[in-house]
Amino acid sequence: MAENVEDITKNISELTVLSFRKLDDVKKLAKHFTKIINHPITEQSPSIQRYLKNLQETHKRIIFQKRDSVEVEYIFTTEKKSSLQRQRFNSLPVSEVPELLKNEFIAVENARQVHICTDCDVEIELNDEEPLMESLQKHFNLEVHLPKLKRESIDVAEPVILPNMSRRLSALECGEMPVLSLEQLRLRNPVEKLDRNLCSKLTNMLLKVLPDTSEASIAEALKIYQETYDKLCQDVSNIDFTNQTSSVAPIIMSIRDNVYQNFSADANKNTDNDENEQSPEKPKAQTKKYRYYGPIEASIVKLLLNHKLVSLVDDRTGKLAFFCIACEYYTLRFHYDSVLSHVFSETHVHNLSCIMQSDKHIPFLMSETTIESIKEMNAKFLSGHNITATASGLNCRLCKQNIETAEATILHLLDEKHLAMLSDDLYLKMKATSPNGQIPEEWGPKDLSWSKYLASVGKPVNNRDHVIIENFIKPSGKVGNFCTCCDMTLKGPRQVLFNHIRQKKHLRNAAPKKLALLYKNYCRPSEYYASFGNFYICSICPEYVAVPSFANIVEHFESNEHMETVAKLLRLAVNNEVDKQFAALNKIEDLKCVYCNFDFRDNREAVKHALSNVYHQSAVAETKLNANRADIISVYMKGNYILHSEGASFTCVNCNGVFNSIRSLLMHLVHAEHFAYRPPAECTFRYYLELKHNINMLAKNKYVYYSFGRFKCGVCDADIEEGENAKRHVLSPKHRENMGATYINEDASAVE
């Protein structure tokens, strides 16, 4: 083939940006350079061949250079990239190669010292006129750097030997460097250091479980754990998670989006401007008189809880909200006019009464749950706010005012004048009855207006925000978030974050990171047996740990139970004890692993195998799954399960109660007294949405869950086969053939 230097240069320029952090990219670059160097056309030009060999050796020298706890990118880029993108360590546009070969003009006096910011990949030039720290501090104060948390820079002027043809740091002479193989490169990959908080927790747990709590014993246990963790991380880094990413897709829709898309009717349509609506105009010249609104709000929240409304945190705003299961109604905390109108409405009173009368296992404030008793509860609430019923209608005792309609009653309850008078009345009563006259703590701070009080008080402290956790987001400032998956800062309100995490690019970036994190913490994703969707299990804890969301499994990683399991395993390794529970869980009999067919000399080797072998942990997880064929309800309810037939009727195994709707079933699961465990408030709404989707899919495919671990497909008229679950069976050729033209594939949310 007739090729010349221009053709070779063009081929090189078509390379995308390559990073030495990824082994596959290193291999690709090395193979390409070898091919170009050995090409007959290249051999005809000694200067080009010498330059490319120097560049190849430089690549190897830089990646092999040891740097403690620092990641440095060395990139061979092309002229297709912008100048800003090329502002990285030793980047070289291919178009400059001919000029460098011709001139070779770079001399010693042109050398300059630079620092590389590893957060931003930007070069920071240094000069004699300006002190080092001042020049670095200027960069640290730039907007591009502030969202990042690390504060490190690397001086690359001295230790790196570059070829004479290089554009940067060219004054340094070119030395001979040994050619190392890719196998040696694989061994020199930097290992991950243990998180500082994890080390602290593990150390505290070792102090509790080790018989010998000397520094030497703890140091030995931590050393064993570091060795197993390094090996596990190295094995996980070589796994291709491309075909498994559907098992960790997050629930990416906010509660507000789900309200509009999944509820049959939504009376609360005034949530568009909830971020700004709590900033009323400042009152003109008036005497400031502060009020105590704490007991007033407490009485409203108590009423809502008596009506069985679930209090949760809104995904989109991070603020308190209320969800009525009986009516599928949702509203933010600030909209008390909306939620009070709802609980006083005839529709809600009727729905709540029907569900409560049919389910005797849900406690209620009064002895009977008839419509009259619910209305009596509402009347007591109004009486507590000094509104009583008269022959002519309702009357406010404080304001000396008659109220004609129910809607007007709600508006009057939340009127600033009425709230002010009610606050003063409650304050005077407290002073008269309290011996010391001190303000109770639950009254909270005093404020001038009701709106300002709601905007500043009662915001939930939500440190375990599942949206942040499941999408690897780091808050950076009041109105900004940094996505570690996509390496970008999202500035603006929380809705910007939701727009970002819905994108396919983010989902593709986040899923492999989730799976890698699961594998490094001895956990695995799995699919529900009698439902659609995924959950997560721990492979090392002796008790069966199954949780419904990624955020829950992250909490388990950091829990005392998980740390105690790791500490007990390390105790076996350090003291060479015999633990039958550990042996049974990991199928290790007489120091031999049944799963992997490995023999061990002592317990130390057995524990290292259990903590570092990916295949072994997956086998343990599979054994646990087969022994606990979980459906969505049993995972959420910690072992309790509900039998169902085609998604139409549900039977509670605990009390044999039968329910004919998702709403009545969910009310039973959340509020019935005979359950030792109930879903947390933050999971209740997500549980509802997932359950609703699952029931629809089960009904379409005519499934009958008639016994725990026994699942019948009505289409195929047989129990699903061993090793299958509902989701896999739907996709099987046998089921598709039996369904024929009526075959319905899974909804996108089930396989996303």
C-alpha positions in Angstrom: 0.0 0.0 0.0 1.2 3.4 -0.9 1.4 5.4 2.3 3.4 8.4 3.3 4.1 10.4 6.5 0.9 12.4 6.0 -1.2 9.2 6.1 0.5 8.0 9.3 0.0 11.4 10.9 -3.7 11.4 9.9 -4.2 8.0 11.4 -2.7 9.1 14.7 -4.8 12.2 14.7 -7.9 10.1 14.6 -7.2 8.7 18.1 -9.6 9.8 20.8 -8.2 11.1 24.1 -6.5 8.3 25.9 -5.9 8.1 29.7 -3.4 6.0 31.5 -5.9 5.4 34.3 -7.6 2.7 32.1 -5.7 -0.4 31.2 -7.6 -1.0 28.0 -6.6 2.5 26.8 -3.0 1.8 27.6 -3.1 -1.4 25.6 -4.8 0.3 22.7 -2.2 3.1 22.6 0.8 0.7 23.0 -0.4 -1.5 20.2 -1.0 1.5 17.9 2.5 2.9 18.6 4.1 -0.5 18.0 2.4 -0.8 14.7 3.4 2.7 13.6 7.0 2.3 14.8 7.4 -1.0 12.9 5.7 0.2 9.8 8.0 0.2 6.7 7.2 3.9 5.9 8.2 4.9 9.4 11.5 3.0 9.2 12.4 5.0 6.1 12.5 8.2 8.2 14.9 7.8 11.2 13.9 11.1 12.7 10.2 10.2 12.9 11.0 6.7 14.2 13.3 8.1 16.9 10.7 10.7 17.9 7.9 8.1 18.2 10.2 5.7 20.2 11.0 8.5 22.6 7.3 9.3 23.0 6.5 5.7 23.6 9.2 5.4 26.3 8.0 8.6 27.9 4.5 7.2 28.2 5.8 4.1 30.0 8.1 6.1 32.2 5.3 8.4 33.4 2.8 5.6 34.1 5.4 3.6 36.0 6.5 6.5 38.2 5.3 6.0 41.7 3.1 8.7 43.2 1.6 8.2 46.7 -2.2 8.7 46.9 -2.2 10.9 43.7 -3.8 10.2 40.4 -2.2 11.9 37.4 -3.5 11.8 33.8 -1.0 11.8 31.0 -2.8 12.2 27.8 -1.8 12.0 24.2 -4.3 14.2 22.5 -5.1 15.5 19.0 -5.6 18.8 17.4 -9.4 18.1 17.3 -9.5 18.9 21.0 -9.8 22.5 22.2 -6.8 24.3 23.8 -8.5 24.1 27.2 -8.9 20.3 26.9 -5.2 20.1 25.9 -4.2 21.9 29.1 -3.1 18.7 30.7 0.2 17.2 31.6 2.5 16.9 28.5 -0.4 17.0 25.9 0.9 17.2 22.4 -1.1 18.0 19.2 -0.1 15.7 16.4 0.0 18.6 13.9 3.1 20.0 15.7 5.2 16.9 15.1 6.6 17.8 11.7 7.6 21.3 12.8 9.3 19.9 15.9 11.1 17.4 13.7 12.3 20.0 11.3 13.4 22.6 13.7 14.4 20.9 17.0 14.8 24.4 18.3 13.9 23.9 22.0 16.8 24.8 24.3 17.5 24.6 28.0 16.6 28.3 28.6 13.0 27.6 27.4 12.3 25.2 30.2 9.6 26.3 32.7 8.3 25.0 35.9 4.6 24.1 36.2 2.3 22.5 38.7 -0.7 20.4 37.7 -4.0 20.6 39.6 -5.3 17.1 39.7 -8.8 18.3 40.4 -9.1 20.4 37.3 -6.3 19.1 35.1 -5.0 22.7 34.6 -1.4 23.8 34.4 -0.4 26.5 36.9 2.7 28.4 35.7 5.2 29.5 38.3 7.7 32.4 38.1 10.3 34.1 40.3 8.3 37.3 40.8 5.4 35.5 42.6 5.7 33.2 45.6 4.7 29.6 45.0 1.7 29.5 47.5 0.3 32.8 46.1 0.2 31.4 42.6 -1.4 28.2 43.7 -4.0 30.0 45.9 -5.1 32.1 42.9 -6.1 28.9 41.1 -7.8 27.5 44.2 -10.0 30.6 44.4 -11.2 30.3 40.8 -14.8 29.2 40.1 -13.7 26.2 38.1 -11.8 24.8 41.1 -14.1 25.7 44.1 -16.7 22.9 43.6 -14.0 20.3 44.0 -13.0 19.3 47.5 -9.4 18.1 47.0 -6.5 20.6 47.4 -3.5 18.9 45.8 -1.0 19.9 43.1 1.9 18.0 41.7 5.2 19.5 40.7 6.1 17.7 37.5 9.0 19.9 36.4 11.8 17.8 37.9 11.2 14.0 38.1 9.9 13.3 34.5 12.4 12.8 31.7 10.9 13.8 28.4 12.2 13.4 24.8 14.0 16.4 23.2 11.1 16.8 20.8 8.5 17.4 23.5 6.8 20.8 23.7 6.7 20.9 27.6 9.6 20.7 30.1 11.9 20.1 27.1 15.1 21.3 28.8 15.5 17.9 30.5 17.7 15.5 28.7 16.3 12.3 27.2 17.5 9.2 28.9 17.3 5.6 28.1 14.3 3.9 29.7 13.7 0.1 30.0 10.8 -1.2 27.9 8.3 -2.9 30.3 5.5 -5.2 29.3 1.7 -4.7 29.9 1.8 -7.6 32.4 4.2 -5.5 34.5 1.9 -2.5 34.0 -1.0 -4.5 35.4 0.9 -5.3 38.6 1.7 -1.7 39.2 -1.8 -0.4 39.1 -2.4 1.8 42.2 -4.4 0.1 44.9 -7.3 1.8 46.7 -6.8 3.0 50.2 -9.4 2.2 52.8 -11.8 5.0 53.6 -10.8 6.8 56.9 -14.3 6.5 58.4 -14.4 2.8 57.5 -11.1 2.2 59.2 -12.2 4.0 62.3 -15.4 2.0 62.5 -13.6 -1.3 61.9 -11.0 -0.5 64.5 -13.7 0.3 67.1 -15.4 -3.0 66.3 -12.2 -4.9 66.6 -11.7 -3.5 70.0 -15.0 -5.1 71.0 -14.6 -8.5 69.4 -10.8 -9.3 69.7 -9.8 -11.1 72.9 -6.4 -9.4 72.6 -6.9 -5.7 72.0 -3.3 -4.7 71.7 -2.1 -2.4 69.0 -0.2 -5.3 67.4 -3.3 -7.5 67.1 -5.5 -4.7 65.7 -2.7 -3.7 63.2 -2.4 -7.3 62.0 -6.2 -7.6 61.5 -6.3 -4.3 59.6 -3.3 -5.5 57.5 -5.2 -8.7 56.6 -8.3 -6.7 55.6 -6.2 -4.3 53.5 -4.6 -7.2 51.6 -8.0 -8.8 50.9 -9.5 -5.5 49.9 -6.6 -4.8 47.5 -7.0 -8.2 45.8 -10.8 -7.8 45.6 -10.6 -4.3 44.1 -8.0 -5.5 41.5 -10.3 -8.4 40.5 -13.4 -6.1 40.4 -11.5 -3.7 38.1 -11.1 -6.4 35.5 -14.8 -7.3 35.4 -16.9 -6.0 32.5 -20.2 -4.9 34.0 -21.8 -3.9 30.7 -24.3 -6.7 30.6 -25.4 -6.3 34.2 -26.1 -2.6 34.5 -29.9 -3.1 34.3 -29.8 -4.6 37.8 -28.8 -1.2 39.4 -30.9 1.3 37.6 -32.1 4.0 40.0 -35.6 5.3 40.5 -34.9 8.5 38.8 -38.3 10.2 38.9 -39.1 12.7 41.7 -42.2 12.2 43.9 -43.8 15.2 42.2 -43.3 13.6 38.7 -44.7 10.4 40.0 -47.7 12.2 41.4 -48.7 13.6 38.1 -47.9 10.5 36.1 -49.2 7.7 38.3 -52.2 9.0 40.3 -55.7 8.9 38.8 -56.6 12.2 40.3 -54.5 14.9 41.9 -56.3 17.8 43.6 -53.0 19.5 44.5 -51.9 21.4 41.4 -50.2 24.3 43.1 -46.7 23.0 43.5 -44.9 24.8 40.7 -43.6 27.7 42.7 -43.1 26.1 46.1 -39.5 27.3 46.2 -40.4 31.0 46.1 -43.9 31.2 47.5 -42.7 31.5 51.1 -41.3 35.0 50.6 -44.2 37.3 51.1 -43.9 41.1 50.8 -42.5 42.7 53.9 -45.2 44.4 56.0 -45.1 48.1 55.8 -44.5 50.1 59.0 -46.1 47.9 61.7 -45.1 47.0 65.2 -43.3 43.7 65.3 -45.1 41.2 67.4 -43.7 37.7 67.4 -45.8 34.6 67.8 -45.3 31.0 68.8 -46.6 28.9 65.9 -45.1 25.5 67.1 -48.2 24.2 69.0 -50.5 25.2 66.1 -48.5 23.2 63.5 -48.2 20.3 66.0 -52.0 20.1 66.2 -52.3 20.1 62.4 -49.7 17.3 62.0 -51.4 15.3 64.7 -54.7 15.5 62.8 -53.1 14.4 59.6 -51.4 11.4 61.3 -54.8 10.4 62.8 -56.1 10.4 59.3 -53.4 7.9 58.5 -51.4 10.3 56.2 -47.8 9.3 55.7 -45.2 12.0 56.4 -42.2 11.8 54.1 -39.5 13.9 52.4 -40.2 15.3 48.9 -37.5 14.0 46.5 -37.5 17.2 44.4 -37.3 19.8 47.1 -36.0 17.9 50.1 -38.8 19.3 52.2 -41.6 17.7 54.3 -44.6 16.4 52.5 -47.8 14.3 53.1 -49.2 11.3 51.3 -52.7 10.0 51.7 -52.7 6.3 50.8 -56.4 5.9 51.0 -57.0 8.5 48.3 -53.6 8.5 46.5 -53.2 12.2 47.4 -49.9 14.1 47.8 -49.0 17.6 48.9 -46.1 19.5 50.3 -46.0 20.6 53.9 -46.4 24.3 53.0 -49.8 23.6 51.4 -51.8 23.2 54.6 -54.8 24.8 52.9 -54.7 21.9 50.4 -54.2 19.0 52.8 -56.7 20.3 55.3 -59.3 20.7 52.6 -58.5 17.1 51.6 -59.0 15.5 55.0 -62.3 17.4 55.5 -63.6 16.4 52.1 -66.4 13.8 51.8 -64.3 11.7 49.4 -61.5 11.2 51.9 -63.8 10.6 54.8 -65.6 7.9 52.8 -62.4 6.2 51.5 -60.8 6.2 55.0 -63.9 4.8 56.6 -64.2 2.0 54.1 -60.6 0.9 54.5 -60.6 1.1 58.3 -63.9 -0.8 58.6 -62.6 -3.6 56.5 -59.3 -3.9 58.3 -59.5 -4.4 62.0 -55.8 -4.7 62.5 -55.2 -0.9 61.9 -55.6 1.1 65.2 -57.8 4.2 65.1 -58.1 7.1 67.5 -61.8 6.3 68.3 -63.5 3.0 69.0 -65.5 3.1 65.7 -64.4 4.2 62.2 -67.7 5.2 60.8 -68.1 8.4 58.7 -69.7 10.0 61.7 -66.7 9.2 64.0 -64.2 10.6 61.5 -66.3 13.8 61.2 -66.4 14.0 65.0 -62.6 13.9 65.1 -62.5 16.8 62.6 -64.9 18.7 64.8 -62.7 18.3 67.8 -59.8 19.7 65.8 -61.9 22.8 64.9 -62.9 23.2 68.5 -59.2 23.2 69.5 -58.9 26.1 67.1 -61.8 27.9 68.7 -64.2 27.2 65.8 -67.6 25.8 67.0 -70.8 24.9 65.3 -73.9 27.0 66.0 -77.5 27.0 64.7 -76.5 29.5 62.0 -73.3 27.7 61.0 -69.7 27.8 62.1 -68.4 30.6 64.3 -64.9 31.6 65.4 -64.8 32.5 69.1 -61.5 34.4 68.8 -62.3 36.5 65.7 -66.0 36.9 66.6 -66.8 35.9 63.0 -69.4 33.6 61.3 -68.1 31.2 58.6 -70.5 30.0 55.9 -68.7 27.1 54.1 -66.2 24.4 54.8 -63.7 25.9 52.3 -64.0 29.3 54.0 -63.3 27.5 57.3 -60.0 26.2 56.1 -58.9 29.6 54.8 -59.9 31.2 58.1 -57.9 28.6 60.1 -54.7 29.6 58.2 -55.4 33.4 58.1 -52.6 35.4 59.7 -55.0 37.3 62.0 -56.6 34.2 63.3 -53.3 32.4 63.8 -51.9 35.5 65.7 -54.9 35.5 68.1 -54.7 31.8 68.6 -51.0 32.0 69.3 -51.6 34.7 71.9 -54.4 32.7 73.5 -52.3 29.5 73.7 -49.4 31.6 75.2 -51.6 33.1 77.9 -53.0 29.7 78.9 -49.5 28.3 79.1 -48.4 31.1 81.4 -51.4 30.6 83.6 -51.0 26.9 84.0 -47.2 26.5 84.0 -45.6 27.0 87.4 -42.3 28.4 86.1 -43.7 30.1 83.0 -40.9 28.7 80.7 -41.7 28.2 77.0 -41.9 24.5 76.1 -39.2 23.2 73.8 -41.7 21.9 71.3 -43.1 25.4 70.7 -40.0 26.2 68.7 -38.7 29.7 67.9 -41.1 32.6 67.7 -41.7 34.4 64.4 -43.5 37.3 62.9 -45.6 35.5 60.3 -46.9 32.0 59.7 -45.3 31.8 56.2 -41.9 32.7 57.4 -42.2 30.2 60.2 -43.1 27.4 57.8 -40.2 28.3 55.5 -37.6 28.2 58.3 -38.8 25.6 60.8 -39.3 21.9 60.6 -37.1 21.1 57.5 -36.1 17.5 57.8 -32.5 16.6 58.3 -32.0 14.2 55.5 -28.4 13.1 55.6 -29.1 9.8 53.8 -30.7 11.4 50.7 -31.3 8.4 48.4 -31.2 10.6 45.3 -27.7 11.8 46.2 -26.5 8.3 47.2 -27.9 6.3 44.3 -26.5 8.7 41.7 -23.0 9.5 43.3 -23.7 13.2 43.7 -21.7 15.4 46.1 -23.3 18.6 47.3 -21.1 21.6 46.5 -22.5 24.8 48.0 -26.1 25.9 48.5 -27.2 25.8 44.9 -24.8 23.3 43.3 -24.2 19.6 43.1 -21.2 17.7 41.6 -21.8 14.5 39.7 -18.8 12.2 40.3 -20.0 9.9 37.5 -20.0 12.5 34.8 -17.4 14.8 36.3 -19.5 17.9 36.1 -21.1 20.5 38.4 -24.8 21.0 38.3 -25.7 24.6 39.4 -29.2 25.8 40.2 -32.3 24.4 42.0 -32.7 20.7 42.7 -34.7 20.2 39.6 -31.5 20.7 37.6 -30.2 17.6 39.4 -33.2 15.6 38.4 -32.9 16.6 34.8 -29.3 15.4 34.8 -29.9 12.0 36.5 -32.6 11.1 34.0 -30.2 11.4 31.1 -28.9 8.2 29.4 -25.3 9.4 29.7 -25.6 9.6 33.5 -27.3 6.2 33.8 -24.5 4.6 31.7 -21.8 6.2 33.8 -23.4 5.5 37.2 -24.4 1.8 36.7 -20.9 0.3 36.5 -19.8 2.4 39.5 -22.7 1.0 41.5 -21.9 -2.6 40.6 -18.2 -2.1 41.4 -19.2 -0.6 44.8 -21.5 -3.5 45.6 -18.8 -6.1 44.7 -16.1 -4.3 46.8 -18.5 -4.4 49.8 -19.4 -8.1 49.5 -22.9 -7.4 48.2 -24.8 -8.4 45.0 -27.9 -7.2 43.1 -30.7 -9.7 42.5 -34.1 -10.0 41.0 -37.4 -10.5 42.9 -38.7 -14.1 42.7 -42.4 -13.3 42.6 -42.2 -9.7 41.3 -40.4 -7.5 38.7 -37.5 -5.3 39.6 -34.3 -5.7 41.6 -33.0 -5.7 45.2 -29.7 -6.1 47.0 -28.3 -8.7 49.4 -25.1 -9.0 51.6 -23.1 -12.2 51.0 -21.1 -12.2 54.3 -23.5 -11.3 57.1 -24.8 -14.4 58.9 -28.4 -13.1 58.9 -30.1 -12.8 55.5 -29.9 -9.1 54.6 -32.1 -8.1 51.7 -32.9 -4.4 51.0 -35.0 -2.8 48.3 -32.8 0.1 47.2 -29.2 1.0 46.5 -29.3 3.7 49.2 -30.3 1.0 51.8 -27.4 -1.3 50.9 -25.0 1.6 51.2 -26.4 2.2 54.7 -25.8 -1.5 55.4 -22.2 -1.2 54.4 -21.7 1.4 57.1 -23.9 -0.3 59.8 -22.6 -1.8 63.0 -23.9 -5.2 62.0 -21.9 -5.3 58.8 -18.7 -4.0 60.5 -19.2 -6.6 63.3 -19.3 -9.4 60.7 -16.1 -8.2 59.1 -14.4 -7.9 62.5 -15.4 -11.4 63.6 -14.0 -12.8 60.3 -10.7 -11.0 61.0 -10.7 -12.4 64.5 -10.8 -15.9 63.1 -7.9 -15.1 60.9 -5.8 -13.5 63.7 -6.5 -16.1 66.4 -7.1 -19.2 64.1 -10.3 -20.0 65.9 -13.0 -22.4 64.9 -16.4 -20.9 64.0 -19.1 -23.4 62.8 -21.4 -20.5 61.7 -18.7 -19.0 59.5 -17.9 -22.5 58.0 -21.5 -23.3 57.3 -22.2 -19.9 55.7 -19.2 -20.1 53.4 -19.4 -23.9 52.7 -15.9 -24.5 54.2 -15.6 -28.0 55.5 -12.3 -29.2 57.0 -10.5 -26.2 55.6 -11.7 -26.8 52.1 -14.1 -24.5 50.1 -16.9 -26.6 48.6 -17.7 -23.8 46.1 -14.2 -23.2 44.7 -12.6 -26.6 45.6 -9.7 -24.9 47.3 -7.7 -26.3 50.3 -6.4 -24.0 53.0 -3.6 -24.5 55.5 -5.4 -22.5 58.3 -8.3 -20.2 59.0 -6.3 -17.1 57.9 -6.2 -18.4 54.3 -9.9 -19.4 54.5 -10.9 -15.9 55.7 -8.8 -14.2 53.1 -10.5 -16.4 50.5 -13.9 -15.5 51.7 -13.2 -11.7 51.8 -11.3 -11.5 48.5 -12.7 -14.1 46.0 -15.4 -12.7 43.8 -16.6 -16.1 42.6 -16.9 -17.4 46.2 -19.0 -14.4 47.3 -21.3 -14.7 44.3 -21.8 -18.4 45.1 -22.7 -17.6 48.7 -25.2 -14.9 47.6 -26.8 -17.4 45.1 -27.2 -19.9 47.9 -28.9 -17.4 50.1 -31.2 -16.4 47.3 -32.3 -19.9 46.7 -33.2 -20.3 50.4 -35.1 -17.0 50.5 -37.1 -16.6 47.3 -38.2 -13.0 48.0 -41.0 -11.1 46.4 -41.1 -7.3 46.6 -43.3 -7.2 49.8 -41.1 -9.7 51.7 -38.0 -7.6 51.0 -39.7 -4.4 52.1 -41.4 -6.0 55.1 -38.3 -8.0 56.4 -39.6 -11.5 55.7 -43.4 -11.0 55.8 -45.0 -11.7 52.5 -48.4 -11.4 50.8 -49.9 -14.1 48.6 -51.7 -12.8 45.5 -53.7 -14.0 42.5 -53.2 -12.2 39.2 -52.7 -8.9 41.0 -56.4 -8.8 41.9 -56.6 -10.1 45.5 -54.0 -10.2 48.3 -53.8 -12.4 51.4 -51.8 -11.4 54.4 -50.0 -14.6 55.7 -49.8 -13.1 59.3 -53.6 -12.5 59.8 -55.2 -14.2 56.8 -56.7 -10.9 55.8 -57.8 -10.5 52.2 -57.5 -7.2 50.3 -58.9 -6.3 46.9 -57.0 -3.1 46.2 -53.4 -1.9 46.4 -54.5 1.0 48.6 -56.1 -1.2 51.2 -53.1 -3.5 51.1 -50.6 -0.7 51.5 -52.6 0.8 54.4 -52.4 -2.7 56.0 -48.7 -3.1 55.5 -47.9 0.4 56.8 -50.3 0.7 59.8 -51.3 -2.9 60.9 -50.0 -3.7 64.4 -49.1 -7.3 63.9 -46.0 -6.5 61.7 -42.8 -6.2 63.7 -41.2 -4.2 60.9 -42.8 -1.5 58.7 -41.3 0.3 55.7 -39.6 3.6 56.6 -41.6 6.7 55.6 -39.0 7.6 52.9 -39.4 4.2 51.3 -43.2 4.0 51.5 -44.0 6.1 48.5 -41.3 4.4 46.3 -42.6 1.1 47.5 -46.1 2.1 46.4 -45.0 3.0 42.9 -43.0 -0.2 42.5 -45.8 -2.4 43.9 -48.3 -0.7 41.5 -46.1 -1.5 38.5 -45.5 -5.1 39.7 -49.2 -5.8 40.2 -50.0 -4.6 36.7 -47.3 -6.9 35.2 -48.5 -9.9 37.3 -52.1 -9.3 36.2 -51.1 -9.1 32.5 -49.2 -12.4 32.7 -51.8 -14.2 34.9 -49.4 -15.1 37.7 -50.6 -16.7 41.0 -48.4 -16.7 44.1 -50.1 -19.4 46.1 -47.3 -20.3 48.5 -44.0 -18.9 49.6 -41.5 -20.0 47.0 -44.3 -21.5 44.8 -45.3 -19.4 41.8 -47.6 -20.4 39.0 -47.9 -18.9 35.5 -51.5 -18.9 34.3 -50.4 -18.6 30.7 -48.2 -21.7 30.8 -50.4 -23.4 33.3 -47.4 -24.6 35.4 -45.1 -23.5 38.2 -42.1 -21.5 36.9 -39.0 -23.7 36.5 -36.1 -24.0 38.9 -33.7 -21.1 38.5 -36.4 -18.8 37.0 -38.3 -15.9 38.5 -41.2 -13.9 37.3 -39.1 -11.5 35.3 -37.0 -14.2 33.5 -40.0 -16.4 32.8 -41.8 -13.5 31.0 -38.8 -13.3 28.6 -38.5 -17.0 28.1 -39.3 -18.5 24.7 -41.8 -20.9 26.2 -43.9 -18.0 27.8 -43.7 -15.9 24.6 -44.9 -18.9 22.5 -47.9 -19.5 24.8 -48.8 -15.9 24.9 -48.7 -15.6 21.1 -49.9 -12.3 19.7 -50.9 -11.1 23.1 -47.4 -11.3 24.4 -46.5 -8.1 26.4 -42.9 -7.3 27.1 -41.8 -5.8 30.3 -42.3 -2.1 31.0 -39.1 0.0 30.6 -38.9 0.6 34.3 -38.6 -3.1 35.0 -35.5 -3.5 32.8 -34.0 0.0 32.9 
